Amino acid sequence: MKKWIAFVAVGLFAAQVQGQEQRLAWPQFRGPGGSGVAEGQKPPVDLGPDKNVKWKVAAPSGLSSPIVAGDKLVITAFDGGKLYTVAYNRADGIEAWRKEAPAKKIEPYFKKTGSPAQSTSATDGERIVSYFGSCSLICNDLSGNELWRFEMPTATGGFGTGTSPILADGMVVVVQDDMKGSKIFALNAITGKIKWEKKRLSPMSYGTPVVWDTPAGKQVVAAGHARMIGYDLKSGEEKWSVAGMPSGVCSSPVSADGALLFAGWSPGGPEDKDFQMPTFDALLQMADANGDGILSNKEAQKTFLKDFFEGNDVNKDGKLSRDEWDSTLKFMAEGKNSAFALKAGGSGDVTKSHVLWKTTKGLPYIASGIAYRGQYVMVKDGGLVTAYDAKSGKTIFLQERALAEEEYYASPVAANGHLYFTSLENGVITFLKAGSAKVEVVAQNPQLGERVAATPAIADDTLYVRTAGHLYAFAEKK
């Protein structure tokens, strides 16, 4: 009888663990551990608007990536001027629930291609946490019931919040780099109460932190302007930093085989030979029609700043002054673009002591790099793919034009020996063979015909893709 009871107990425990693993198949931005990798999954390679579509449903606007929470697919959305967390049944795509995140004011955001619903939710299998730069962190259970809410000041960056929360060891960790005061903090995932918070010097960044399991304990690694910092997960103590990061960094780090890898680029840095920001005098020469020495919003429409004026108009007076533009130039000039690998174990400034390798070619802008099958792979706008040996930094292939010649906001994901790349403008999904010594295109699928800024999710041999107006579930038809 005791053996039978023990057998049943073990069976129940195994079932619980198996269920937990299933629920956490893709729990946050970039999936398990922020890696972008779905081990053991076999999503389809051949897909398109009419091929291997399990279901397709209309979805409200927003740029957050889908996550998997139990039998639900979860996104954040901006619909009718309101912010929501929205859940869909994974079986059929039917909307299961939506819960509003009440915001007194919507944060400034880049209206041409941005959204105030850019941050991806995170789940620990029991609760779903969503971050809205306009107002708060909100925690719901899997049925949509609100468990707690942590009010926050409205973000002021001008482009919209890009960072996403992560859940680790019973804590919710969020980075809020903002012009009016930056910080990183951790909350108790059950109660929503602050466990620790630390001020940051970075005035603007958009990447998502990652948990790095090191011999000294788990650390939260957050990329920011000018520096990447490692914090002790339990206490928030700053353990180490690396100098030389892109300005307003958009991409996120990833851990693999004990090391930490990062790749990022931003325009206008001092070493950027392809693009240099014009001086204020050059801007005035381009567009100062009335000769008053100040650039109005109307005048800026004649320059490359037409879509970026609000983000550079710091005091929001409808005019761009010399001081404001010089501050932008200083900010951009502080950026250093590179890809590098970092070994664990350092303290203080480890820029010179713990960087295993570093390079400056083939760097991504928005999309993060991915570590898979021994390689660190990244995509540069224009469909250029670069791969480095993850351990040595040796170039495997450099800026090979293998993908659709578009911009790339969605980060690559990987499963079953394939790398999945999704283009921005038309949603062209290209599959490359992973771990190869040269670029091998497995398939380049038909356009989805919509913008795709969100990183896809993978679970149950299904690829979930969010376009500008729809959610797709792609799976092999059985």
QUIURQUI-V528921 format. One record per helix or strand of 3 or more residues. SS is the DSSP state (H for helix, E for strand). FROM is the first residue (numbers start at 1). LEN is the number of residues. Records with the same first field share a line. If there is no record, write none. Layout:
# QUIURQUI-V528921
SS: FROM-LEN ; FROM-LEN
This chain:
# QUIURQUI-V528921
H: 2-22 ; 32-3 ; 280-8 ; 297-4 ; 304-4 ; 309-4 ; 322-12
E: 53-6 ; 67-3 ; 72-8 ; 82-8 ; 95-6 ; 127-6 ; 136-6 ; 146-6 ; 166-3 ; 171-6 ; 182-7 ; 194-7 ; 210-5 ; 217-7 ; 227-6 ; 238-6 ; 254-3 ; 259-6 ; 338-5 ; 355-5 ; 370-3 ; 375-6 ; 384-6 ; 395-7 ; 413-3 ; 418-5 ; 429-5 ; 441-4 ; 457-3 ; 462-5 ; 470-5
